[in-house]
Amino acid sequence: MTERPEWTREPDLAVRRVGGSVVWANDEAFAERENLIKPGPAEFRPWNFGHKGQIYDGWETRRRRSPGVDQAIVRLGLPGVVHGVVVDTAFFTGNYPPFASVEAVAADGYPSPDELAELAWTPLVPKSALAGDSENFFAVSSSTRWTHVRLTIHPDGGVARFRVHGTPVADPRLVDPAALDLAALENGARVVDCSNMFYSSPANLISPGFAAVMGEGWETARRRDDGNDWVTVRLAGAGVPRLAELDTTHFKGNAPGWASLRGRLDGDWFEVLPRTRLQPDTRHRFRVPDPRELTELRLDIYPDGGMARLRLWGALTAQGRATLERRFTDSAG
């Protein structure tokens, strides 16, 4: 079994569930480009044929009879700094591309594919060999915030999934510092530690939108001791919370019985929300009884179980606004 690089623990900035979109591809004769960013691994059903041949859960182009390459452009759902990409050729054996390369661009607004084609793209991964029916890992050395990536396959073939792992960086021009989710991944918050992630990543807790299924939340293994599970989030910036949201949607027989929140600003932890009873499959919303400035948030669940989303609504302080703006300017190309 291939050991996965550490950077694959970072969020996938391109996946459909966070708002990613494959805005263009020059060819998709055999299988649709949108499959590249579907959540979850690719699937394969033997002898599942359609009018175009074997139906693949991926992006597949026709066989080239002239020189050239095939390309797809992905708009990142979470613009940010890219740490690595995965070109997954699962189930493509005699029809995978022998090589691939990846470029990126930072664009303001919502440019069309034609407008994107006119921009200067920066190489992230040079033309590199691929293995068939495999996850191909490529680390990226770049500190720039990108909004779009372009996958080039040389010369043609099929790719099941394209993952773009990195750190989201919010645009401060599009954030209301007086009213925002301080714990949101898209605003620059990130999970820094957790007790257990047996079933799913704790980063799911702070991802955009609602969880569509249980697997899009955070779930721990069943505890067989007297302890409890927890996760720590570094907030988008220093802020004062007003409202906390603990969402157990889809978790029915495996929701935590209780939860509490604690905060930290430079020193010791202090109470944000006391230990509170939770209901299964419920979106709970609680006013913070004693709002105080904090930069980190710890969620404790008792004793174990699953949580779909964690939200912490409030306002950035002056220091928090400066942090958000500095993160953006430091990653500008």
N, C-alpha and C positions, 0 to 999 in steps of 0.2 A: 504493500500500500504506500503510495507517494505521500511523504510528509508535506503538509501544507505550510506555506510561508506564513510568518507572523502577521504580515500585512493583510492577509485574507480575513483577519478578525475585524478589520475596519469595515464600516458600512459600504454597501454597494451603491455608488452614487447614480448608477444608470438604471437600476431595476425598475420595472413598471410600477411596483407598489409605492415608490417614492416620487412618482411623476415622470420617470424617464420615458423617452419616445424615440423610436427609430424614424427620423424625419425624411430619410431618403436612402435609396439604394439604386445602383445603376441596373441591377438585374435581380430578379427573384423568380426565375422561370419554374423552379421545382418546389421551393418552399419559402414561405413568407418571411420577410425581414423582421417583422414584429416578434417572432419567436425568440430572437436573440436575447431579449431582456425580460422574458417571462420569469416569474419567481419559481423557485424550485428546480430540481434537476430535470434534464430532458428525459422523455419516455420513448419507448420503442415497442411497436407491436408487429411481430413477424407476419409477413404476408398480408400487410395492410396496404393495398394498392388503390390508387385513384386514377384519374384521367392522365396525370403527369407521372405515373409510376409509383414506386414505394413512397408512402407518406412519411416524411421526416418531421420531427419536432425540433426544427432549427431553421436556419437560413441556407438555402442552396441555390446556386446559380447554374446556368447551362454550361455545357462543355465549350470552351473557347476554340474557335477555328481560325483565329487571327490574333496577333500580338495584343497584349493589354492586361489589365487587372480588373478585379471587381471590388466595389467599395460600398460601405454603408456608413451613414452619419447618425450618431446618437446624440440627442440633446439630454444632458444630465438633468435628472430630476432634482438633484442636490448639487449645484455647482460647488467646486472645491478643489483641493490639492490632491492629486492622484498619486498613490503610493505603489500601485501595481495593478496589472490587468490579467485576466484569465481568458484565454481563447480555448473554449471547451469544444472538442470535436466528437463528443459522445455519439456512438453508433455510426459515425461516418468512418468507414474503413477503406473501401476502394475509391472513395469520392471526396476525401478531405483535401484541403489546400496544402501543398508542401511547405508554403511559407506564408507569413503574415507580417504586417507592420501596423503601427498605431500612431496617429497624430492627434493634436488637440488645438483648440482655439478658444479665446475668450472674447465673447461678443456681447454687446449691450442689446437689450430689447429682445425681440423675437424675429430674427432674420429668417428669410425664406431659404430653401436649399440653393437657389441660384445666387443669392447674396452671400451665403456661406462659402460657396465655391470661389468667390472673388477674394476672400481673406487669406492672409498669410498663416499657414498651418505650421505648428512646431512639432518636430518628431519626438515622440515619447518612447517608442520601441522601434528599433531599426528592423529591416527585413530579417526575419528570424525563422528558423526551421520549426515546423510543427510535427507532432506525432498524431496519428489517427486514433480515434476512439479514446481520447485522453484529455485531461485538463492540462493545458500548457500555461505555465506560470511565468510572468515577466515582471520583474521589479522595475519601478520607475523612479528616476532621480529628478525631481522637479519640485520647486516650492511655489509654483505659480497656481493661481486659481483659474480653473478652466470651466467653460460652460458647455462645450461640445467636444466629442471625440470622433475620429474617423478610423474605422477598421478597413484595412486593405488586405485582400487575400490575393496571393500570387500563384497561378493566374486565375483560378476559379475553384469551385467546389462547395463544400458544406461546412458550416459552423453551427453547433447546437446552441451554445450560450456564450455571451460576451459579458464578463463582469469587470466593473471598474471600481476598485476599492480605494478609499481615501478618506480625507477629512473634509466635511462640509464647511463652507465659509459663506456666511450670510452677507448680503449686500446691505449695508446700513441705510442706504437710501430707500429701501423697501421694507424697513422695520419701524414700527411705532414703539419707541423706547418706553413710553408711558403705559403701554398695555400689550404684553406679549407673553408667550409661553417661555419662561426662563429655562425650562428643561428640554426644549425642543431640539432635536438633532439638526433641523434645518436652520436654526438660529445660532448654531455653534456649540451647543451643549454636547457632552459625550460621556459615556459610561467609562469610569476609570477602574472599577473593581466590583466583584460580586462573589457571593459565597458558592454559587452553583449555577451551571448553565447546561445541565444534562440534556434537556430536550430542545432548547432553543436559545438564541442569543439574547442577552439582556438589552442589547442595542435596539431590539424591536420595541421595547417599552416607550422609547422617545422618538420613534419614527413618525412620519407624517400620516395623517388620516386615521381612520378606524381600522382595527384588525378585521379582516374578512373571515378568517378561520382561526382556530386555536393555535395553529402553528405559526401565526404571525405575531404572537405575544412572547412572553418570557415564562418558561416553566421549569421548575427544579425537580430533582428526584425526590422520592418520598423519604423523609427523615425517619431514622430509627433511633434517635437520641433525644436529649432534652433541649437541643438548640433550636435556632430558627434561621431562615435564609434572609439575605439582604443584598442590596445593590447600591452602589455609590455613583452619583452623577456630578460631574463638574458642570456648573451652569454656564449659559452663554456669556454671562458677565455678572458682576455683583448686582444684586437686585433685592427688592423688598416684595415678597409674595403676598397675595391677597386671597387666592383661591387655589385649592389643590383638587386634582381629579385622579381617582383611583378606579380604573376600569377593569372589571373582571369578565367582560363580554366573552362568550363562548366557553368560559371555564365554569362547569356546572358541578361535577362530582370532584373537582380538583382545585377549586378556588381556595385561597387562604381563608382562615377563619377570622383573622384580625390583621391589621396593619398599623404602622406608625411612621411618622416622618421626623427626621432630625436635620438640622442645618449646622453649617460651620462657616465662620469668617475668621480666618487666620489662627484661631485658637481651638478651644474645646467645642464639642458638639452640644447643641441645645435643642430643646423640643420645638418642633413646628406644628405637628399634629399628634395628639396623644394616641395611645393604642386604642383603635376603634374597630368595632365589629364590621365585617363585610358580608355582603350577600353574593351568592353565585350569579354569574351572567348578568351583572348590573354595572351601570356607569354611575359611580358615586362621586358627588361633588361636595366639598367641605370648605367653609370659610376658615382661613387661618386665624386662630383666636388671638395671637399676639405677634403681629407682623414685625420681623426684624431683618436687617440686611444679612445676606448670606452669599457665599460663592459656591458652596457644595451642598448637596442634598443626599441624605441616606434614607432609603426606603427599607423598612424591616417588615417582612411578612411572617405570620405565625400560624403553624410552624413551618409550612412549606406550601407549594402549589404553584398556581399560574396567574399571571396578571397580563392583560392585553395592552394597556397604555398607562403611562404616568404623565400627568400634566401639572405644571406649577405656574399659574397665571399671576402676573404682577408687573412691576416697573423696574427698569434698570436705574441704578444710581449714576451719578456723573462718572464715577470710576468704571462702572459697567459699560456705559456708552463708549468711553475711551477704549476699553478692551475690544469691543465689537468693531469699532472703526479701525483700530490698529491691526487687527487680524485681517481685515479686508485690504488695507493699504499695503501691508507687508507681503501679501500674496498677489498683488497686482503685477501683471506682466510688463 
